[in-house]
Amino acid sequence: MATDKVEVQMRTEKECKSCMRYAAQGLASVEVCKSIYVQNQAFDKLGRPDVITVTIEAVRLPDSE
């Protein structure tokens, strides 16, 4: 049975000028997501976390005719 969503924990990797880059570790970086960039405004709003959880969820749209 296929799953409709996947989750991965990501850790801070590099602070850029306008964002923070997070990277997944181990197998998750191959199977789910390698890296994600979070803009500084959101990074600050979240309390500048060292670790975040990213959830990717499939959206089923109705067939258009």
CHARMM internal coordinates of N, CA and C (Angstrom, degrees):
IC EDIT
DIST 1 N 1 CA 1.4580
DIST 1 CA 1 C 1.5278
ANGL 1 N 1 CA 1 C 109.15
DIST 1 C 2 N 1.2896
ANGL 1 CA 1 C 2 N 117.05
DIHE 1 N 1 CA 1 C 2 N 129.92
DIST 2 N 2 CA 1.4585
ANGL 1 C 2 N 2 CA 121.90
DIHE 1 CA 1 C 2 N 2 CA -179.55
DIST 2 CA 2 C 1.5257
ANGL 2 N 2 CA 2 C 110.53
DIHE 1 C 2 N 2 CA 2 C -76.02
DIST 2 C 3 N 1.2991
ANGL 2 CA 2 C 3 N 115.85
DIHE 2 N 2 CA 2 C 3 N 145.70
DIST 3 N 3 CA 1.4566
ANGL 2 C 3 N 3 CA 120.62
DIHE 2 CA 2 C 3 N 3 CA 177.85
DIST 3 CA 3 C 1.5265
ANGL 3 N 3 CA 3 C 109.86
DIHE 2 C 3 N 3 CA 3 C -92.66
DIST 3 C 4 N 1.3207
ANGL 3 CA 3 C 4 N 117.09
DIHE 3 N 3 CA 3 C 4 N 148.81
DIST 4 N 4 CA 1.4540
ANGL 3 C 4 N 4 CA 121.58
DIHE 3 CA 3 C 4 N 4 CA -178.38
DIST 4 CA 4 C 1.5232
ANGL 4 N 4 CA 4 C 113.15
DIHE 3 C 4 N 4 CA 4 C -92.02
DIST 4 C 5 N 1.3440
ANGL 4 CA 4 C 5 N 117.08
DIHE 4 N 4 CA 4 C 5 N -9.44
DIST 5 N 5 CA 1.4563
ANGL 4 C 5 N 5 CA 119.25
DIHE 4 CA 4 C 5 N 5 CA 177.85
DIST 5 CA 5 C 1.5184
ANGL 5 N 5 CA 5 C 110.85
DIHE 4 C 5 N 5 CA 5 C -153.15
DIST 5 C 6 N 1.3216
ANGL 5 CA 5 C 6 N 114.69
DIHE 5 N 5 CA 5 C 6 N 156.03
DIST 6 N 6 CA 1.4614
ANGL 5 C 6 N 6 CA 121.78
DIHE 5 CA 5 C 6 N 6 CA 175.72
DIST 6 CA 6 C 1.5241
ANGL 6 N 6 CA 6 C 108.01
DIHE 5 C 6 N 6 CA 6 C -132.30
DIST 6 C 7 N 1.3252
ANGL 6 CA 6 C 7 N 115.85
DIHE 6 N 6 CA 6 C 7 N 150.43
DIST 7 N 7 CA 1.4603
ANGL 6 C 7 N 7 CA 121.61
DIHE 6 CA 6 C 7 N 7 CA 178.31
DIST 7 CA 7 C 1.5144
ANGL 7 N 7 CA 7 C 109.32
DIHE 6 C 7 N 7 CA 7 C -127.29
DIST 7 C 8 N 1.3157
ANGL 7 CA 7 C 8 N 115.06
DIHE 7 N 7 CA 7 C 8 N 147.50
DIST 8 N 8 CA 1.4602
ANGL 7 C 8 N 8 CA 120.47
DIHE 7 CA 7 C 8 N 8 CA 177.02
DIST 8 CA 8 C 1.5264
ANGL 8 N 8 CA 8 C 108.24
DIHE 7 C 8 N 8 CA 8 C -146.55
DIST 8 C 9 N 1.3185
ANGL 8 CA 8 C 9 N 115.69
DIHE 8 N 8 CA 8 C 9 N 138.71
DIST 9 N 9 CA 1.4591
ANGL 8 C 9 N 9 CA 119.86
DIHE 8 CA 8 C 9 N 9 CA 173.62
DIST 9 CA 9 C 1.5224
ANGL 9 N 9 CA 9 C 107.93
DIHE 8 C 9 N 9 CA 9 C -89.67
DIST 9 C 10 N 1.3337
ANGL 9 CA 9 C 10 N 114.95
DIHE 9 N 9 CA 9 C 10 N 138.92
DIST 10 N 10 CA 1.4533
ANGL 9 C 10 N 10 CA 120.95
DIHE 9 CA 9 C 10 N 10 CA -177.86
DIST 10 CA 10 C 1.5172
ANGL 10 N 10 CA 10 C 109.42
DIHE 9 C 10 N 10 CA 10 C -128.78
DIST 10 C 11 N 1.3237
ANGL 10 CA 10 C 11 N 115.70
DIHE 10 N 10 CA 10 C 11 N 144.10
DIST 11 N 11 CA 1.4615
ANGL 10 C 11 N 11 CA 122.73
DIHE 10 CA 10 C 11 N 11 CA -176.39
DIST 11 CA 11 C 1.5346
ANGL 11 N 11 CA 11 C 109.46
DIHE 10 C 11 N 11 CA 11 C -113.71
DIST 11 C 12 N 1.3478
ANGL 11 CA 11 C 12 N 115.98
DIHE 11 N 11 CA 11 C 12 N 147.55
DIST 12 N 12 CA 1.4608
ANGL 11 C 12 N 12 CA 119.25
DIHE 11 CA 11 C 12 N 12 CA 178.67
DIST 12 CA 12 C 1.5229
ANGL 12 N 12 CA 12 C 109.68
DIHE 11 C 12 N 12 CA 12 C -56.67
DIST 12 C 13 N 1.3355
ANGL 12 CA 12 C 13 N 115.16
DIHE 12 N 12 CA 12 C 13 N 139.08
DIST 13 N 13 CA 1.4610
ANGL 12 C 13 N 13 CA 120.84
DIHE 12 CA 12 C 13 N 13 CA -179.24
DIST 13 CA 13 C 1.5258
ANGL 13 N 13 CA 13 C 111.33
DIHE 12 C 13 N 13 CA 13 C -121.22
DIST 13 C 14 N 1.3456
ANGL 13 CA 13 C 14 N 116.26
DIHE 13 N 13 CA 13 C 14 N -44.24
DIST 14 N 14 CA 1.4624
ANGL 13 C 14 N 14 CA 119.06
DIHE 13 CA 13 C 14 N 14 CA -176.90
DIST 14 CA 14 C 1.5236
ANGL 14 N 14 CA 14 C 110.00
DIHE 13 C 14 N 14 CA 14 C -154.35
DIST 14 C 15 N 1.3337
ANGL 14 CA 14 C 15 N 115.34
DIHE 14 N 14 CA 14 C 15 N 135.52
DIST 15 N 15 CA 1.4545
ANGL 14 C 15 N 15 CA 119.90
DIHE 14 CA 14 C 15 N 15 CA 174.36
DIST 15 CA 15 C 1.5215
ANGL 15 N 15 CA 15 C 108.28
DIHE 14 C 15 N 15 CA 15 C -92.14
DIST 15 C 16 N 1.3054
ANGL 15 CA 15 C 16 N 115.77
DIHE 15 N 15 CA 15 C 16 N 119.84
DIST 16 N 16 CA 1.4581
ANGL 15 C 16 N 16 CA 122.40
DIHE 15 CA 15 C 16 N 16 CA 178.75
DIST 16 CA 16 C 1.5282
ANGL 16 N 16 CA 16 C 108.76
DIHE 15 C 16 N 16 CA 16 C -99.22
DIST 16 C 17 N 1.3310
ANGL 16 CA 16 C 17 N 117.28
DIHE 16 N 16 CA 16 C 17 N 178.79
DIST 17 N 17 CA 1.4600
ANGL 16 C 17 N 17 CA 121.41
DIHE 16 CA 16 C 17 N 17 CA -177.65
DIST 17 CA 17 C 1.5252
ANGL 17 N 17 CA 17 C 112.50
DIHE 16 C 17 N 17 CA 17 C -61.58
DIST 17 C 18 N 1.3331
ANGL 17 CA 17 C 18 N 117.09
DIHE 17 N 17 CA 17 C 18 N -44.81
DIST 18 N 18 CA 1.4662
ANGL 17 C 18 N 18 CA 120.21
DIHE 17 CA 17 C 18 N 18 CA -175.07
DIST 18 CA 18 C 1.5254
ANGL 18 N 18 CA 18 C 113.54
DIHE 17 C 18 N 18 CA 18 C -116.88
DIST 18 C 19 N 1.3276
ANGL 18 CA 18 C 19 N 117.11
DIHE 18 N 18 CA 18 C 19 N 6.29
DIST 19 N 19 CA 1.4632
ANGL 18 C 19 N 19 CA 118.89
DIHE 18 CA 18 C 19 N 19 CA -176.64
DIST 19 CA 19 C 1.5276
ANGL 19 N 19 CA 19 C 111.27
DIHE 18 C 19 N 19 CA 19 C -160.58
DIST 19 C 20 N 1.3326
ANGL 19 CA 19 C 20 N 113.93
DIHE 19 N 19 CA 19 C 20 N 171.47
DIST 20 N 20 CA 1.4661
ANGL 19 C 20 N 20 CA 121.68
DIHE 19 CA 19 C 20 N 20 CA 174.66
DIST 20 CA 20 C 1.5261
ANGL 20 N 20 CA 20 C 107.36
DIHE 19 C 20 N 20 CA 20 C -114.67
DIST 20 C 21 N 1.3212
ANGL 20 CA 20 C 21 N 116.37
DIHE 20 N 20 CA 20 C 21 N 132.23
DIST 21 N 21 CA 1.4659
ANGL 20 C 21 N 21 CA 120.27
DIHE 20 CA 20 C 21 N 21 CA 177.44
DIST 21 CA 21 C 1.5227
ANGL 21 N 21 CA 21 C 108.32
DIHE 20 C 21 N 21 CA 21 C -96.29
DIST 21 C 22 N 1.3293
ANGL 21 CA 21 C 22 N 114.47
DIHE 21 N 21 CA 21 C 22 N 128.84
DIST 22 N 22 CA 1.4619
ANGL 21 C 22 N 22 CA 122.16
DIHE 21 CA 21 C 22 N 22 CA 175.57
DIST 22 CA 22 C 1.5202
ANGL 22 N 22 CA 22 C 108.38
DIHE 21 C 22 N 22 CA 22 C -109.47
DIST 22 C 23 N 1.3275
ANGL 22 CA 22 C 23 N 116.50
DIHE 22 N 22 CA 22 C 23 N 147.36
DIST 23 N 23 CA 1.4635
ANGL 22 C 23 N 23 CA 121.34
DIHE 22 CA 22 C 23 N 23 CA 178.99
DIST 23 CA 23 C 1.5132
ANGL 23 N 23 CA 23 C 110.12
DIHE 22 C 23 N 23 CA 23 C -131.44
DIST 23 C 24 N 1.3247
ANGL 23 CA 23 C 24 N 114.96
DIHE 23 N 23 CA 23 C 24 N 141.99
DIST 24 N 24 CA 1.4653
ANGL 23 C 24 N 24 CA 120.76
DIHE 23 CA 23 C 24 N 24 CA 173.85
DIST 24 CA 24 C 1.5195
ANGL 24 N 24 CA 24 C 108.14
DIHE 23 C 24 N 24 CA 24 C -80.10
DIST 24 C 25 N 1.3112
ANGL 24 CA 24 C 25 N 115.49
DIHE 24 N 24 CA 24 C 25 N 155.87
DIST 25 N 25 CA 1.4568
ANGL 24 C 25 N 25 CA 121.06
DIHE 24 CA 24 C 25 N 25 CA -179.54
DIST 25 CA 25 C 1.5186
ANGL 25 N 25 CA 25 C 110.62
DIHE 24 C 25 N 25 CA 25 C -110.14
DIST 25 C 26 N 1.3117
ANGL 25 CA 25 C 26 N 117.54
DIHE 25 N 25 CA 25 C 26 N 148.87
DIST 26 N 26 CA 1.4613
ANGL 25 C 26 N 26 CA 122.75
DIHE 25 CA 25 C 26 N 26 CA 172.24
DIST 26 CA 26 C 1.5142
ANGL 26 N 26 CA 26 C 114.24
DIHE 25 C 26 N 26 CA 26 C 62.31
DIST 26 C 27 N 1.3248
ANGL 26 CA 26 C 27 N 115.41
DIHE 26 N 26 CA 26 C 27 N -141.23
DIST 27 N 27 CA 1.4591
ANGL 26 C 27 N 27 CA 123.15
DIHE 26 CA 26 C 27 N 27 CA -174.95
DIST 27 CA 27 C 1.5243
ANGL 27 N 27 CA 27 C 112.80
DIHE 26 C 27 N 27 CA 27 C -60.86
DIST 27 C 28 N 1.3223
ANGL 27 CA 27 C 28 N 117.18
DIHE 27 N 27 CA 27 C 28 N -32.81
DIST 28 N 28 CA 1.4631
ANGL 27 C 28 N 28 CA 120.51
DIHE 27 CA 27 C 28 N 28 CA -179.74
DIST 28 CA 28 C 1.5236
ANGL 28 N 28 CA 28 C 111.29
DIHE 27 C 28 N 28 CA 28 C -60.27
DIST 28 C 29 N 1.3211
ANGL 28 CA 28 C 29 N 117.58
DIHE 28 N 28 CA 28 C 29 N -31.85
DIST 29 N 29 CA 1.4614
ANGL 28 C 29 N 29 CA 120.21
DIHE 28 CA 28 C 29 N 29 CA -179.55
DIST 29 CA 29 C 1.5217
ANGL 29 N 29 CA 29 C 111.96
DIHE 28 C 29 N 29 CA 29 C -70.17
DIST 29 C 30 N 1.3042
ANGL 29 CA 29 C 30 N 117.22
DIHE 29 N 29 CA 29 C 30 N -19.95
DIST 30 N 30 CA 1.4629
ANGL 29 C 30 N 30 CA 121.85
DIHE 29 CA 29 C 30 N 30 CA 177.52
DIST 30 CA 30 C 1.5252
ANGL 30 N 30 CA 30 C 110.31
DIHE 29 C 30 N 30 CA 30 C -93.45
DIST 30 C 31 N 1.3205
ANGL 30 CA 30 C 31 N 116.69
DIHE 30 N 30 CA 30 C 31 N -40.89
DIST 31 N 31 CA 1.4604
ANGL 30 C 31 N 31 CA 121.14
DIHE 30 CA 30 C 31 N 31 CA -173.01
DIST 31 CA 31 C 1.5249
ANGL 31 N 31 CA 31 C 115.00
DIHE 30 C 31 N 31 CA 31 C -87.96
DIST 31 C 32 N 1.3288
ANGL 31 CA 31 C 32 N 118.23
DIHE 31 N 31 CA 31 C 32 N -25.46
DIST 32 N 32 CA 1.4616
ANGL 31 C 32 N 32 CA 119.61
DIHE 31 CA 31 C 32 N 32 CA -172.14
DIST 32 CA 32 C 1.5269
ANGL 32 N 32 CA 32 C 111.56
DIHE 31 C 32 N 32 CA 32 C -120.37
DIST 32 C 33 N 1.3042
ANGL 32 CA 32 C 33 N 116.77
DIHE 32 N 32 CA 32 C 33 N -65.60
DIST 33 N 33 CA 1.4611
ANGL 32 C 33 N 33 CA 121.03
DIHE 32 CA 32 C 33 N 33 CA -173.36
DIST 33 CA 33 C 1.5228
ANGL 33 N 33 CA 33 C 109.08
DIHE 32 C 33 N 33 CA 33 C -159.13
DIST 33 C 34 N 1.3051
ANGL 33 CA 33 C 34 N 117.92
DIHE 33 N 33 CA 33 C 34 N 133.69
DIST 34 N 34 CA 1.4589
ANGL 33 C 34 N 34 CA 121.87
DIHE 33 CA 33 C 34 N 34 CA 180.00
DIST 34 CA 34 C 1.5229
ANGL 34 N 34 CA 34 C 111.57
DIHE 33 C 34 N 34 CA 34 C -80.57
DIST 34 C 35 N 1.3436
ANGL 34 CA 34 C 35 N 116.46
DIHE 34 N 34 CA 34 C 35 N -52.38
DIST 35 N 35 CA 1.4564
ANGL 34 C 35 N 35 CA 119.72
DIHE 34 CA 34 C 35 N 35 CA -179.61
DIST 35 CA 35 C 1.5250
ANGL 35 N 35 CA 35 C 110.62
DIHE 34 C 35 N 35 CA 35 C -151.41
DIST 35 C 36 N 1.3365
ANGL 35 CA 35 C 36 N 114.42
DIHE 35 N 35 CA 35 C 36 N 161.14
DIST 36 N 36 CA 1.4513
ANGL 35 C 36 N 36 CA 121.15
DIHE 35 CA 35 C 36 N 36 CA 178.01
DIST 36 CA 36 C 1.5253
ANGL 36 N 36 CA 36 C 107.39
DIHE 35 C 36 N 36 CA 36 C -144.69
DIST 36 C 37 N 1.3258
ANGL 36 CA 36 C 37 N 115.47
DIHE 36 N 36 CA 36 C 37 N 144.90
DIST 37 N 37 CA 1.4581
ANGL 36 C 37 N 37 CA 121.65
DIHE 36 CA 36 C 37 N 37 CA 179.95
DIST 37 CA 37 C 1.5273
ANGL 37 N 37 CA 37 C 108.95
DIHE 36 C 37 N 37 CA 37 C -108.27
DIST 37 C 38 N 1.3365
ANGL 37 CA 37 C 38 N 116.28
DIHE 37 N 37 CA 37 C 38 N 126.59
DIST 38 N 38 CA 1.4552
ANGL 37 C 38 N 38 CA 122.23
DIHE 37 CA 37 C 38 N 38 CA 179.20
DIST 38 CA 38 C 1.5288
ANGL 38 N 38 CA 38 C 107.40
DIHE 37 C 38 N 38 CA 38 C -112.67
DIST 38 C 39 N 1.3259
ANGL 38 CA 38 C 39 N 116.34
DIHE 38 N 38 CA 38 C 39 N 124.13
DIST 39 N 39 CA 1.4631
ANGL 38 C 39 N 39 CA 120.96
DIHE 38 CA 38 C 39 N 39 CA -179.34
DIST 39 CA 39 C 1.5338
ANGL 39 N 39 CA 39 C 110.21
DIHE 38 C 39 N 39 CA 39 C -61.85
DIST 39 C 40 N 1.3375
ANGL 39 CA 39 C 40 N 115.95
DIHE 39 N 39 CA 39 C 40 N 148.50
DIST 40 N 40 CA 1.4653
ANGL 39 C 40 N 40 CA 121.35
DIHE 39 CA 39 C 40 N 40 CA -176.90
DIST 40 CA 40 C 1.5272
ANGL 40 N 40 CA 40 C 113.18
DIHE 39 C 40 N 40 CA 40 C -55.19
DIST 40 C 41 N 1.3250
ANGL 40 CA 40 C 41 N 118.26
DIHE 40 N 40 CA 40 C 41 N -36.24
DIST 41 N 41 CA 1.4617
ANGL 40 C 41 N 41 CA 120.86
DIHE 40 CA 40 C 41 N 41 CA -179.72
DIST 41 CA 41 C 1.5331
ANGL 41 N 41 CA 41 C 110.55
DIHE 40 C 41 N 41 CA 41 C -61.16
DIST 41 C 42 N 1.3272
ANGL 41 CA 41 C 42 N 117.42
DIHE 41 N 41 CA 41 C 42 N -45.32
DIST 42 N 42 CA 1.4676
ANGL 41 C 42 N 42 CA 120.86
DIHE 41 CA 41 C 42 N 42 CA 178.21
DIST 42 CA 42 C 1.5227
ANGL 42 N 42 CA 42 C 110.69
DIHE 41 C 42 N 42 CA 42 C -70.88
DIST 42 C 43 N 1.3235
ANGL 42 CA 42 C 43 N 116.94
DIHE 42 N 42 CA 42 C 43 N -39.50
DIST 43 N 43 CA 1.4625
ANGL 42 C 43 N 43 CA 122.11
DIHE 42 CA 42 C 43 N 43 CA 178.60
DIST 43 CA 43 C 1.5315
ANGL 43 N 43 CA 43 C 110.23
DIHE 42 C 43 N 43 CA 43 C -58.00
DIST 43 C 44 N 1.3321
ANGL 43 CA 43 C 44 N 117.07
DIHE 43 N 43 CA 43 C 44 N -46.69
DIST 44 N 44 CA 1.4684
ANGL 43 C 44 N 44 CA 121.11
DIHE 43 CA 43 C 44 N 44 CA 178.28
DIST 44 CA 44 C 1.5257
ANGL 44 N 44 CA 44 C 111.41
DIHE 43 C 44 N 44 CA 44 C -66.39
DIST 44 C 45 N 1.3273
ANGL 44 CA 44 C 45 N 116.76
DIHE 44 N 44 CA 44 C 45 N -41.82
DIST 45 N 45 CA 1.4694
ANGL 44 C 45 N 45 CA 121.49
DIHE 44 CA 44 C 45 N 45 CA -179.35
DIST 45 CA 45 C 1.5284
ANGL 45 N 45 CA 45 C 111.20
DIHE 44 C 45 N 45 CA 45 C -61.02
DIST 45 C 46 N 1.3289
ANGL 45 CA 45 C 46 N 117.20
DIHE 45 N 45 CA 45 C 46 N -33.43
DIST 46 N 46 CA 1.4685
ANGL 45 C 46 N 46 CA 122.25
DIHE 45 CA 45 C 46 N 46 CA 179.49
DIST 46 CA 46 C 1.5285
ANGL 46 N 46 CA 46 C 112.64
DIHE 45 C 46 N 46 CA 46 C -81.99
DIST 46 C 47 N 1.3326
ANGL 46 CA 46 C 47 N 117.45
DIHE 46 N 46 CA 46 C 47 N -1.48
DIST 47 N 47 CA 1.4605
ANGL 46 C 47 N 47 CA 120.11
DIHE 46 CA 46 C 47 N 47 CA 179.03
DIST 47 CA 47 C 1.5107
ANGL 47 N 47 CA 47 C 113.47
DIHE 46 C 47 N 47 CA 47 C 87.87
DIST 47 C 48 N 1.3365
ANGL 47 CA 47 C 48 N 117.60
DIHE 47 N 47 CA 47 C 48 N 22.84
DIST 48 N 48 CA 1.4704
ANGL 47 C 48 N 48 CA 124.56
DIHE 47 CA 47 C 48 N 48 CA 177.58
DIST 48 CA 48 C 1.5417
ANGL 48 N 48 CA 48 C 111.56
DIHE 47 C 48 N 48 CA 48 C 53.70
DIST 48 C 49 N 1.3372
ANGL 48 CA 48 C 49 N 117.68
DIHE 48 N 48 CA 48 C 49 N 55.13
DIST 49 N 49 CA 1.4688
ANGL 48 C 49 N 49 CA 120.59
DIHE 48 CA 48 C 49 N 49 CA -176.21
DIST 49 CA 49 C 1.5280
ANGL 49 N 49 CA 49 C 113.47
DIHE 48 C 49 N 49 CA 49 C -70.31
DIST 49 C 50 N 1.3374
ANGL 49 CA 49 C 50 N 115.73
DIHE 49 N 49 CA 49 C 50 N 146.78
DIST 50 N 50 CA 1.4628
ANGL 49 C 50 N 50 CA 121.70
DIHE 49 CA 49 C 50 N 50 CA 175.23
DIST 50 CA 50 C 1.5268
ANGL 50 N 50 CA 50 C 111.37
DIHE 49 C 50 N 50 CA 50 C -78.32
DIST 50 C 51 N 1.3407
ANGL 50 CA 50 C 51 N 116.02
DIHE 50 N 50 CA 50 C 51 N -29.54
DIST 51 N 51 CA 1.4685
ANGL 50 C 51 N 51 CA 121.60
DIHE 50 CA 50 C 51 N 51 CA -177.81
DIST 51 CA 51 C 1.5290
ANGL 51 N 51 CA 51 C 108.35
DIHE 50 C 51 N 51 CA 51 C -130.91
DIST 51 C 52 N 1.3307
ANGL 51 CA 51 C 52 N 116.18
DIHE 51 N 51 CA 51 C 52 N 137.42
DIST 52 N 52 CA 1.4613
ANGL 51 C 52 N 52 CA 121.99
DIHE 51 CA 51 C 52 N 52 CA 174.81
DIST 52 CA 52 C 1.5247
ANGL 52 N 52 CA 52 C 108.90
DIHE 51 C 52 N 52 CA 52 C -127.62
DIST 52 C 53 N 1.3091
ANGL 52 CA 52 C 53 N 116.40
DIHE 52 N 52 CA 52 C 53 N 158.58
DIST 53 N 53 CA 1.4603
ANGL 52 C 53 N 53 CA 122.06
DIHE 52 CA 52 C 53 N 53 CA 172.38
DIST 53 CA 53 C 1.5159
ANGL 53 N 53 CA 53 C 107.64
DIHE 52 C 53 N 53 CA 53 C -109.41
DIST 53 C 54 N 1.3266
ANGL 53 CA 53 C 54 N 116.00
DIHE 53 N 53 CA 53 C 54 N 127.36
DIST 54 N 54 CA 1.4582
ANGL 53 C 54 N 54 CA 121.78
DIHE 53 CA 53 C 54 N 54 CA 178.32
DIST 54 CA 54 C 1.5229
ANGL 54 N 54 CA 54 C 107.73
DIHE 53 C 54 N 54 CA 54 C -109.37
DIST 54 C 55 N 1.3271
ANGL 54 CA 54 C 55 N 115.81
DIHE 54 N 54 CA 54 C 55 N 128.58
DIST 55 N 55 CA 1.4565
ANGL 54 C 55 N 55 CA 122.16
DIHE 54 CA 54 C 55 N 55 CA 177.74
DIST 55 CA 55 C 1.5195
ANGL 55 N 55 CA 55 C 108.52
DIHE 54 C 55 N 55 CA 55 C -113.97
DIST 55 C 56 N 1.3176
ANGL 55 CA 55 C 56 N 115.86
DIHE 55 N 55 CA 55 C 56 N 128.34
DIST 56 N 56 CA 1.4604
ANGL 55 C 56 N 56 CA 121.91
DIHE 55 CA 55 C 56 N 56 CA 175.86
DIST 56 CA 56 C 1.5100
ANGL 56 N 56 CA 56 C 106.62
DIHE 55 C 56 N 56 CA 56 C -113.33
DIST 56 C 57 N 1.3306
ANGL 56 CA 56 C 57 N 115.23
DIHE 56 N 56 CA 56 C 57 N 119.54
DIST 57 N 57 CA 1.4552
ANGL 56 C 57 N 57 CA 120.51
DIHE 56 CA 56 C 57 N 57 CA -175.27
DIST 57 CA 57 C 1.5231
ANGL 57 N 57 CA 57 C 110.11
DIHE 56 C 57 N 57 CA 57 C -122.48
DIST 57 C 58 N 1.3123
ANGL 57 CA 57 C 58 N 116.25
DIHE 57 N 57 CA 57 C 58 N 133.36
DIST 58 N 58 CA 1.4586
ANGL 57 C 58 N 58 CA 121.64
DIHE 57 CA 57 C 58 N 58 CA 178.40
DIST 58 CA 58 C 1.5202
ANGL 58 N 58 CA 58 C 109.94
DIHE 57 C 58 N 58 CA 58 C -71.88
DIST 58 C 59 N 1.3202
ANGL 58 CA 58 C 59 N 115.17
DIHE 58 N 58 CA 58 C 59 N 139.45
DIST 59 N 59 CA 1.4661
ANGL 58 C 59 N 59 CA 121.42
DIHE 58 CA 58 C 59 N 59 CA 176.77
DIST 59 CA 59 C 1.5149
ANGL 59 N 59 CA 59 C 107.38
DIHE 58 C 59 N 59 CA 59 C -113.10
DIST 59 C 60 N 1.2910
ANGL 59 CA 59 C 60 N 115.95
DIHE 59 N 59 CA 59 C 60 N 124.85
DIST 60 N 60 CA 1.4573
ANGL 59 C 60 N 60 CA 121.49
DIHE 59 CA 59 C 60 N 60 CA 179.69
DIST 60 CA 60 C 1.5280
ANGL 60 N 60 CA 60 C 108.87
DIHE 59 C 60 N 60 CA 60 C -97.13
DIST 60 C 61 N 1.3212
ANGL 60 CA 60 C 61 N 116.60
DIHE 60 N 60 CA 60 C 61 N 110.68
DIST 61 N 61 CA 1.4446
ANGL 60 C 61 N 61 CA 120.95
DIHE 60 CA 60 C 61 N 61 CA 178.46
DIST 61 CA 61 C 1.5229
ANGL 61 N 61 CA 61 C 109.63
DIHE 60 C 61 N 61 CA 61 C -93.21
DIST 61 C 62 N 1.3164
ANGL 61 CA 61 C 62 N 117.19
DIHE 61 N 61 CA 61 C 62 N 146.47
DIST 62 N 62 CA 1.4608
ANGL 61 C 62 N 62 CA 119.39
DIHE 61 CA 61 C 62 N 62 CA 177.87
DIST 62 CA 62 C 1.5381
ANGL 62 N 62 CA 62 C 109.40
DIHE 61 C 62 N 62 CA 62 C -65.92
DIST 62 C 63 N 1.3088
ANGL 62 CA 62 C 63 N 115.44
DIHE 62 N 62 CA 62 C 63 N 146.94
DIST 63 N 63 CA 1.4633
ANGL 62 C 63 N 63 CA 120.11
DIHE 62 CA 62 C 63 N 63 CA 177.67
DIST 63 CA 63 C 1.5133
ANGL 63 N 63 CA 63 C 109.25
DIHE 62 C 63 N 63 CA 63 C -62.78
DIST 63 C 64 N 1.3201
ANGL 63 CA 63 C 64 N 116.63
DIHE 63 N 63 CA 63 C 64 N 133.20
DIST 64 N 64 CA 1.4651
ANGL 63 C 64 N 64 CA 119.90
DIHE 63 CA 63 C 64 N 64 CA 176.70
DIST 64 CA 64 C 1.5163
ANGL 64 N 64 CA 64 C 108.89
DIHE 63 C 64 N 64 CA 64 C -99.13
DIST 64 C 65 N 1.2927
ANGL 64 CA 64 C 65 N 115.93
DIHE 64 N 64 CA 64 C 65 N 139.56
DIST 65 N 65 CA 1.4686
ANGL 64 C 65 N 65 CA 121.23
DIHE 64 CA 64 C 65 N 65 CA -178.73
DIST 65 CA 65 C 1.4876
ANGL 65 N 65 CA 65 C 110.77
DIHE 64 C 65 N 65 CA 65 C -122.38
END
COOR INIT
IC SEED 1 N 1 CA 1 C
IC BUILD
